[in-house]
Amino acid sequence: MVMMTLMIASASSNDFLDTHNAIRAEVGVGPMTWNNTLVAYASNYANKMKGKNCELEHSQGIYGENLAAGYGEMTGEQAVKFWATEKTMYDYTSNTCTEEDACGHYLQL
C-alpha cells in the first residue's frame, strides 16, 4: 500500500490496519499486522513519486499495493474504505471480479 508521504505522516498505523482488519473480518479472512519493512518501502516509493508530481503509478516491486489520491485531506481509514467499495464487483462463487480489474484494490485488502 503506497500513500503519499504527507498522509502517512498524519495517519496512525491503526487508521489503516484497523480498517483493513474490519473489512477482512467481514468475509472471514484473518487479520493483518503492521510491518515496518512495508512502511519503509511505501515511504521510499511515495517520496520518489513526489518528484513526478505525485502521479499514481504502481512501483512494479515485489509487494502488492493500492494507490489513492483525493482532494483535501484523506485519512487512512477513508482510503481503505474507498478501496473496499469494489467489494460489490467481486464474485465469491467464481473468485473473480465481475468486470476485468474492477475489484483489484478490494482483493489487495
Secondary structure, 3 states (H helix, E strand, C coil): CECCHHHHHHCCHHHHHHHHHHHHHHCCCCCCCCCHHHHHHHHHHHHHHHCCCCCCCCCCCCCCCCECCCCCCCCHHHHHHHHHHHHHHEECCCCEECCCCCCHHHHHC
